[in-house]
Amino acid sequence: MGEAREEPRDHALGEFEPYPGYAAEGPMFGGLAQPNTSGAPQHRSLQPLHFSVGRLPPAMEEREKFDLIGERLRAIEGIGDYPFADMAELCLVPDVVIPPKFKVPDFNKYKGTTCPKNHLKMYYRKMGAYSKDEKLLMQFFQESLAGAAITWYTNQEASQIHSWKDLMAAFIRQYQYNSNMAPDRT
């Protein structure tokens, strides 16, 4: 009768001790727990291990996050291939010479809803001192545009626009409908 009987234990995750001789608290060496040499039972709560099907281990998840952040930074900084070979391709008017002390006049911005011919007249009058310099007229025409009109200007190809007259003709052709729709006396 004096015989001790051991009760069967249900080993839940909280009671499982993979290394019963080691304590979680106390002296640590190199990040490893030191063995429990005192022989006294030490109770500690273990963190359960979580495994889920289809997920990467935490170290790999972190690495993927770092890679994603690095990719986004490179995109923000503009490191990589540009869709155009040369930055000069972006200019409608390459090799324009801007005179020293040139100040861009204040223009009424054309938004694409009024007569394009009237806008050209007003632009040309404000740029009158530079009327002989076609490249300068073409370069600063964008300063007189806003909204959809500036988008139209930036989409012009340098291969199609060679002179101030070409730019004026393209502008009038694009916004001619405003003149055609304007009410007249009849």
C-alpha positions in Angstrom: 0.0 0.0 0.0 2.9 2.3 0.5 3.5 2.0 -3.2 3.4 5.4 -5.0 1.7 5.4 -8.2 2.5 7.9 -10.9 -0.6 9.6 -12.4 -0.6 9.7 -16.2 0.0 13.2 -17.4 -1.5 15.0 -20.3 1.4 16.8 -22.0 -0.1 20.1 -23.2 2.2 22.6 -24.9 2.5 24.6 -21.7 3.9 21.7 -19.7 6.3 20.3 -22.2 9.9 20.7 -21.3 12.3 19.8 -24.1 15.4 20.4 -21.9 14.4 19.8 -18.3 17.9 20.3 -16.9 18.1 23.9 -18.1 16.6 27.1 -16.6 15.2 29.9 -18.7 16.1 32.5 -16.2 19.4 33.0 -14.4 22.9 33.1 -15.8 23.2 33.2 -19.5 26.3 32.6 -21.5 26.4 33.4 -25.2 22.6 33.5 -25.3 22.3 29.9 -24.0 20.7 29.1 -20.7 23.0 27.4 -18.2 22.2 24.0 -16.7 20.2 23.8 -13.5 22.8 22.4 -11.2 21.0 23.1 -8.0 18.6 20.3 -8.5 15.7 22.4 -7.4 12.7 22.4 -9.7 12.3 25.6 -11.6 9.0 26.4 -13.1 8.9 28.6 -16.1 6.5 29.3 -18.8 7.5 28.2 -22.2 6.5 30.0 -25.4 4.6 27.6 -27.6 6.0 27.0 -31.0 3.6 28.1 -33.7 3.8 26.4 -37.1 1.3 27.1 -39.8 1.0 25.4 -43.1 1.9 27.5 -46.1 3.8 30.2 -44.2 7.5 30.9 -44.3 9.7 30.7 -41.2 10.0 34.1 -39.5 13.6 34.6 -40.6 12.6 34.2 -44.3 9.6 36.4 -43.8 11.9 39.2 -42.4 14.3 38.7 -45.3 11.4 39.1 -47.8 10.3 42.3 -46.0 13.8 43.7 -46.2 14.0 42.9 -49.9 10.6 44.5 -50.6 11.6 47.7 -48.7 14.9 47.8 -50.6 13.1 47.4 -53.9 10.7 50.3 -53.0 13.6 52.5 -52.0 15.4 51.8 -55.3 12.1 52.8 -57.2 11.8 56.0 -55.2 15.4 56.9 -55.7 15.2 56.3 -59.4 17.9 53.7 -59.5 17.5 51.5 -62.5 16.8 51.6 -66.2 14.9 54.6 -67.6 12.4 53.9 -70.4 14.3 56.4 -72.6 17.9 56.2 -73.6 18.8 59.9 -73.4 17.4 62.7 -71.2 17.6 65.0 -74.3 14.7 63.0 -75.7 12.5 64.6 -73.1 13.0 68.1 -74.4 10.8 69.4 -77.1 13.4 72.1 -77.8 16.9 70.7 -77.4 19.9 73.1 -77.1 17.8 76.2 -76.4 20.0 79.2 -75.2 18.4 81.2 -72.5 19.7 84.8 -72.4 21.3 86.0 -69.2 18.9 87.7 -66.8 15.9 86.3 -68.7 12.7 86.5 -66.7 9.7 84.6 -67.7 6.7 86.9 -68.0 3.5 86.2 -66.1 1.1 84.6 -68.5 -2.6 84.0 -68.3 -2.7 80.2 -68.3 -4.5 78.5 -71.1 -6.6 75.5 -69.9 -8.0 74.4 -73.2 -11.4 76.0 -73.0 -11.0 79.3 -74.9 -9.9 80.4 -78.3 -6.4 79.2 -79.0 -5.6 82.0 -81.5 -6.3 84.6 -78.8 -4.0 82.8 -76.4 -1.2 82.7 -79.0 -1.6 86.5 -79.7 -1.3 87.3 -76.0 1.6 84.9 -75.6 3.4 86.4 -78.5 2.9 90.0 -77.3 4.3 89.2 -73.9 7.3 87.5 -75.5 7.7 90.3 -78.1 11.3 91.2 -77.0 12.3 87.6 -77.9 10.2 87.2 -81.0 13.2 86.5 -83.2 14.3 83.5 -81.1 12.0 80.6 -82.1 13.6 78.1 -79.7 13.0 80.4 -76.8 9.3 81.0 -77.9 8.8 77.2 -78.1 10.6 76.4 -74.8 8.6 78.9 -72.7 5.2 78.3 -74.4 4.7 75.6 -71.8 4.7 78.3 -69.1 1.5 79.7 -70.5 -0.4 76.4 -70.3 -2.2 74.6 -67.5 -4.3 71.5 -67.0 -5.0 69.5 -70.2 -3.1 72.0 -72.3 0.2 71.3 -70.5 -0.4 67.6 -70.9 -0.9 68.1 -74.6 2.4 70.1 -74.7 4.4 67.4 -72.9 3.1 64.7 -75.2 4.4 66.5 -78.3 7.3 64.8 -80.2 10.4 66.7 -81.1 10.5 64.8 -84.4 7.1 66.5 -85.3 7.8 70.0 -84.0 10.7 71.7 -85.7 9.8 75.4 -85.5 7.6 77.9 -83.7 5.2 77.7 -86.7 4.9 74.0 -86.3 4.0 74.4 -82.6 1.4 77.1 -83.3 -0.2 75.0 -86.0 -0.4 71.9 -83.8 -1.8 74.0 -80.9 -4.5 75.6 -83.1 -5.3 72.2 -84.6 -5.7 70.7 -81.1 -7.9 73.4 -79.7 -9.7 74.6 -82.8 -13.0 73.2 -81.6 -13.2 76.0 -79.0 -13.3 78.5 -81.9 -15.8 76.5 -83.9 -18.1 76.1 -80.9 -18.0 79.8 -79.9 -21.4 81.5 -80.5 -21.6 84.2 -83.1 -24.2 86.8 -84.1 -26.1 84.4 -86.4 
